[in-house]
Amino acid sequence: MHEQVFVADIVKEATKHGVVSKVTVEVGALAPIPAAELEAALRMTTGWEVEIVENAGTVQCKCGYHGAPKITDKGHEYTIYECPKCGAKLPRVVSGKEIILKDVTVE
């Protein structure tokens, strides 16, 4: 359950601001954990209100495509994606692998 590593990092950062009631977390489509799994783990561990903002991500392909990847499969700890224009496997990721604590609401 490596999502607990991400939860611990978010909790550590969020609680620096005080007694937390809500967090907003941006989760990229190419992040190592699905957004729904991270949301469930955060809610279960903390009891906070959790808002997840999903980022579709951006890839750059040798064919010239620059935009959201076509995700063909996503699971716990993996994402398989390709260029939606030419079908090339694993175009270069520009963004979308990140998990970012965007906002913290304190009591």
C-alpha positions as CSV (number, residue, x, y, z in Angstrom):
1,M,0.0,0.0,0.0
2,H,2.4,2.7,-1.2
3,E,-0.4,5.2,-1.2
4,Q,0.3,5.5,2.5
5,V,3.7,7.1,1.6
6,F,1.8,9.8,-0.4
7,V,-0.8,10.2,2.4
8,A,2.0,10.6,5.0
9,D,3.7,13.3,2.9
10,I,0.4,15.2,2.4
11,V,-0.5,15.0,6.1
12,K,3.0,16.2,7.1
13,E,2.8,19.2,4.8
14,A,-0.9,20.1,5.5
15,T,-0.6,20.0,9.3
16,K,2.2,22.6,9.2
17,H,-0.7,25.1,8.6
18,G,-2.7,24.1,11.7
19,V,-5.7,21.9,12.4
20,V,-6.8,20.7,9.0
21,S,-10.4,20.3,8.0
22,K,-10.0,20.0,4.2
23,V,-7.3,19.6,1.6
24,T,-7.3,20.0,-2.2
25,V,-4.9,17.7,-4.0
26,E,-4.0,17.7,-7.7
27,V,-3.3,14.3,-9.1
28,G,-1.9,13.8,-12.5
29,A,-3.3,11.1,-14.8
30,L,0.3,9.7,-15.1
31,A,0.9,9.8,-11.3
32,P,2.0,6.5,-9.7
33,I,-1.4,6.1,-7.9
34,P,-4.9,6.5,-9.2
35,A,-6.7,9.6,-7.9
36,A,-9.6,7.6,-6.5
37,E,-7.2,5.4,-4.4
38,L,-5.4,8.4,-3.0
39,E,-8.6,10.1,-2.2
40,A,-9.9,7.1,-0.4
41,A,-6.7,6.6,1.6
42,L,-6.6,10.3,2.6
43,R,-10.2,10.2,3.8
44,M,-9.8,7.0,5.7
45,T,-6.5,8.0,7.3
46,T,-7.4,11.6,8.2
47,G,-11.1,12.1,8.3
48,W,-10.6,15.3,6.4
49,E,-12.7,16.6,3.6
50,V,-10.7,15.8,0.4
51,E,-11.1,17.5,-2.9
52,I,-9.2,15.8,-5.8
53,V,-8.4,17.8,-8.9
54,E,-7.4,15.6,-11.8
55,N,-4.8,16.8,-14.3
56,A,-4.9,15.0,-17.7
57,G,-1.2,15.5,-18.2
58,T,0.7,16.4,-21.3
59,V,3.0,14.4,-23.5
60,Q,5.3,15.3,-26.4
61,C,5.7,12.8,-29.2
62,K,8.3,12.5,-32.0
63,C,5.4,12.8,-34.5
64,G,4.9,16.4,-33.3
65,Y,1.8,15.8,-31.0
66,H,1.8,17.8,-27.8
67,G,-1.2,17.3,-25.5
68,A,-3.0,14.8,-23.3
69,P,-1.9,11.2,-23.6
70,K,-4.2,8.3,-24.5
71,I,-4.2,6.1,-21.4
72,T,-4.8,2.5,-22.4
73,D,-4.6,1.0,-18.9
74,K,-4.1,2.3,-15.4
75,G,-3.7,0.4,-12.2
76,H,-2.0,0.5,-8.8
77,E,1.6,1.7,-9.5
78,Y,1.4,1.7,-13.3
79,T,0.0,3.7,-16.2
80,I,0.2,2.5,-19.8
81,Y,-0.2,5.3,-22.3
82,E,0.5,6.2,-25.9
83,C,0.4,9.1,-28.4
84,P,-3.3,9.6,-29.5
85,K,-2.1,10.8,-32.9
86,C,0.3,8.1,-34.0
87,G,0.0,5.4,-31.4
88,A,3.7,5.6,-30.3
89,K,4.2,3.9,-27.0
90,L,5.6,6.1,-24.1
91,P,5.9,9.6,-25.6
92,R,7.9,12.0,-23.4
93,V,5.9,13.1,-20.4
94,V,5.8,16.9,-20.0
95,S,3.4,17.0,-17.0
96,G,0.9,14.8,-15.2
97,K,3.1,12.6,-13.0
98,E,2.8,14.9,-10.0
99,I,0.8,14.8,-6.9
100,I,0.5,18.4,-5.6
101,L,-1.1,19.7,-2.4
102,K,-2.9,22.7,-3.8
103,D,-4.9,24.0,-0.8
104,V,-5.3,23.5,2.9
105,T,-8.3,24.6,4.9
106,V,-7.7,24.9,8.7
107,E,-10.1,25.3,11.6
